[in-house]
Amino acid sequence: MNDGILLNLFIGSLILSLIHIVLPNHWMPVVIMGRSQGWQKSKIRQFAVLIGFSHSVSTLIIGIVVGMLGIQLTETSLEVMKIVAPAVILVFGIIYLLLGIRQLADRNKTHHHHKKFDNALNKTGVAAIFSLSVAMFFSPCIEIESYFFNASFAGWKGIAVVSITYFVVTILGISLMVEFGRRGLESIKFHFLEQYERHILGVILILMAISFYFLLDN
């Protein structure tokens, strides 16, 4: 069963990470800043790696703490954890769906990342790099953090699987999207993903919760 859990965790963290980094608010600020300040390709690439690293670190710090709490609960009561672990992901999935519905009700609202990035885009040089890095650090990936609770069911191996998957996909993914964006990928319409991001994540989290529950029940 442990191998099945690890595979489930890997697939889940991979899907969540990929969806998260495709959203323009994670890489478009780097493209805009690089173009407006006339940075060379090498500097833009280095900045993309820095942004991905900054975003990953804050997420992993919180996620590992959540995972540690999950390990403690598993050691205390395995049967309770079998119910609580998928229930946590299910609750987050429902919350994301409700937030998505609420967001659609007010189309004038912008993504919460944008407001943080506006200040960074108005700066130049080192100040711009520092400001955007800080903005990404304080915008952790909440859905992945909740997934660390499920990962804790497989102990530190599970936490390691989710951590490594998220870290690698985030840094490589943001770097790749920045490279594509620099070459004109921003012409592709991402409005659907931005508009229905929470709906998509909500459905995926709910499906993951269900699959994880049945996996633990077998």
matplotlib code that plots the C-alpha trace (Angstrom):
import matplotlib.pyplot as plt

x = [0.0, 2.9, 4.0, 0.5, 0.3, 3.7, 2.6, -0.7, 1.1, 3.5, 0.8, -1.3, 1.6, 2.7, -0.8, -1.3, 2.2, 1.8, -1.6, -0.2, 2.9, 1.0, -1.0, 0.5, 0.6, 3.5, 5.8, 4.4, 5.7, 9.2, 8.7, 7.2, 10.0, 12.7, 11.4, 10.7, 14.2, 16.0, 17.5, 19.6, 18.3, 20.7, 19.6, 15.9, 16.6, 18.5, 15.6, 13.1, 15.0, 15.2, 11.4, 10.7, 13.0, 11.5, 8.0, 8.9, 10.8, 7.9, 5.5, 7.8, 8.4, 4.7, 4.1, 6.7, 5.3, 1.8, 3.4, 5.0, 1.6, 0.2, 2.9, 2.2, -1.5, -0.7, 1.5, -1.3, -4.2, -3.8, -7.5, -8.4, -5.7, -7.3, -10.4, -8.8, -6.2, -8.6, -11.1, -8.7, -8.1, -11.9, -12.6, -10.0, -11.5, -15.0, -13.6, -11.8, -15.0, -17.0, -14.3, -14.4, -18.1, -17.9, -15.1, -17.2, -20.0, -17.7, -15.6, -14.1, -11.9, -8.3, -6.2, -4.7, -1.1, -1.5, -1.8, 1.4, 3.2, 2.1, 4.4, 7.3, 6.8, 7.0, 10.6, 13.9, 17.1, 17.9, 14.9, 12.6, 14.2, 14.0, 10.4, 9.1, 11.0, 9.5, 6.0, 6.4, 7.8, 4.6, 2.3, 2.7, 0.8, -2.0, -3.3, 0.1, 0.4, -2.8, -1.6, 1.3, -1.2, -1.9, 1.7, 2.4, 0.5, 3.5, 5.8, 8.9, 9.1, 5.7, 6.7, 9.9, 8.0, 5.7, 8.5, 10.9, 8.1, 6.8, 10.3, 11.5, 8.3, 8.0, 11.5, 11.7, 8.1, 8.4, 11.7, 10.2, 7.1, 9.3, 11.3, 8.2, 6.7, 9.8, 9.3, 5.7, 3.7, 1.7, -0.3, -2.0, -5.2, -5.0, -8.2, -10.0, -7.3, -7.3, -11.1, -11.6, -8.4, -10.2, -12.9, -10.3, -8.2, -11.3, -12.4, -8.9, -8.6, -12.0, -11.1, -7.8, -9.5, -11.8, -9.1, -6.9, -9.7, -10.4, -6.6, -6.3, -9.4, -8.0]
y = [0.0, 2.4, 2.3, 3.1, 6.0, 7.4, 7.2, 8.9, 11.7, 12.1, 12.3, 14.7, 17.0, 17.0, 17.9, 20.7, 22.1, 22.1, 23.9, 26.4, 27.5, 27.8, 30.7, 34.0, 35.7, 33.5, 34.3, 37.2, 39.8, 38.6, 38.9, 42.4, 43.5, 42.1, 43.8, 47.2, 47.3, 45.9, 42.9, 40.4, 36.9, 35.5, 37.9, 37.2, 33.4, 33.9, 36.0, 33.4, 30.8, 33.2, 33.8, 30.1, 29.4, 32.2, 30.9, 27.3, 28.0, 29.7, 26.9, 24.1, 25.7, 25.8, 22.5, 20.7, 22.1, 20.8, 17.5, 17.2, 17.8, 15.0, 12.6, 13.3, 12.5, 9.4, 8.1, 9.0, 7.3, 5.7, 5.1, 8.7, 9.9, 7.7, 9.8, 13.2, 13.2, 12.9, 15.0, 18.0, 17.9, 17.5, 20.6, 22.6, 21.5, 22.6, 25.9, 26.5, 25.7, 28.2, 30.9, 30.3, 30.7, 33.9, 35.2, 34.8, 36.7, 39.7, 39.7, 43.1, 41.5, 40.7, 37.8, 38.4, 38.1, 41.0, 43.7, 42.5, 42.5, 46.0, 47.6, 45.5, 46.4, 50.0, 49.6, 49.3, 47.4, 45.5, 47.0, 45.5, 42.0, 42.1, 43.4, 40.8, 38.0, 39.1, 39.2, 35.6, 34.5, 35.8, 34.1, 30.5, 27.7, 27.0, 23.9, 22.2, 23.0, 21.3, 18.3, 17.9, 16.7, 13.7, 13.3, 12.8, 9.6, 8.1, 9.6, 11.6, 9.7, 11.1, 14.6, 14.3, 13.1, 16.2, 18.6, 17.5, 17.3, 20.7, 22.3, 20.9, 21.6, 25.1, 26.3, 24.5, 25.4, 29.1, 29.3, 27.6, 29.8, 32.9, 31.8, 31.1, 34.4, 36.3, 34.8, 35.9, 33.2, 35.9, 36.3, 33.0, 33.6, 32.4, 34.1, 30.7, 29.4, 32.6, 32.8, 29.2, 28.5, 27.9, 25.8, 23.5, 23.2, 22.6, 19.7, 18.2, 18.4, 16.7, 13.9, 13.5, 13.3, 10.6, 8.5, 8.9, 7.7, 4.6, 3.9, 4.0, 1.9, -1.0]
z = [0.0, 0.7, -2.9, -4.0, -1.6, -2.8, -6.4, -5.6, -3.8, -6.7, -9.3, -7.2, -6.4, -10.1, -11.3, -8.7, -9.4, -13.2, -13.0, -10.6, -12.6, -15.9, -14.5, -15.9, -12.5, -11.6, -14.6, -16.5, -14.1, -14.8, -18.5, -18.2, -15.9, -18.1, -21.2, -19.5, -18.1, -21.1, -19.3, -21.2, -21.7, -19.1, -16.4, -17.1, -16.8, -13.6, -12.2, -13.2, -11.2, -8.2, -8.4, -8.6, -5.7, -3.5, -4.2, -3.5, -0.2, 1.6, 0.4, 1.5, 4.9, 5.8, 4.0, 6.0, 9.3, 8.2, 7.3, 10.8, 12.4, 10.2, 11.2, 14.9, 14.3, 12.3, 15.2, 17.7, 15.8, 12.4, 12.0, 12.7, 10.2, 7.5, 7.8, 8.5, 5.7, 2.8, 4.6, 4.8, 1.0, 0.4, 2.5, 0.7, -2.6, -1.6, -0.4, -3.7, -5.6, -3.5, -3.8, -7.6, -7.7, -5.6, -7.9, -11.0, -9.3, -9.3, -12.5, -11.6, -8.9, -9.9, -8.7, -5.3, -6.7, -9.0, -6.3, -4.7, -8.1, -9.1, -6.6, -7.7, -11.4, -10.6, -9.2, -11.1, -10.8, -7.6, -5.9, -8.5, -8.2, -4.4, -4.3, -6.7, -4.9, -1.6, -3.2, -4.5, -1.1, 0.6, -2.0, -1.0, -2.9, -0.4, -2.2, -2.1, 1.6, 2.3, 0.3, 2.7, 5.3, 3.0, 2.3, 6.1, 6.0, 4.2, 6.7, 5.7, 2.4, 1.5, 2.5, 0.5, -2.6, -2.5, -1.6, -4.4, -7.0, -6.2, -5.9, -9.2, -11.2, -9.8, -10.6, -14.0, -14.9, -14.1, -15.9, -19.0, -19.0, -18.7, -21.6, -23.7, -22.5, -23.6, -27.0, -27.3, -25.5, -23.7, -26.9, -26.0, -24.1, -20.5, -19.4, -19.1, -16.6, -14.7, -14.5, -13.6, -11.7, -8.4, -10.0, -11.6, -8.5, -6.4, -8.6, -8.7, -4.9, -4.4, -6.8, -5.0, -1.7, -2.9, -4.6, -1.5, 0.8, -1.2, -1.4, 2.4, 2.8, 0.8]

ax = plt.figure().add_subplot(projection="3d")
ax.plot(x, y, z, "-o")
ax.set_aspect("equal")
plt.show()
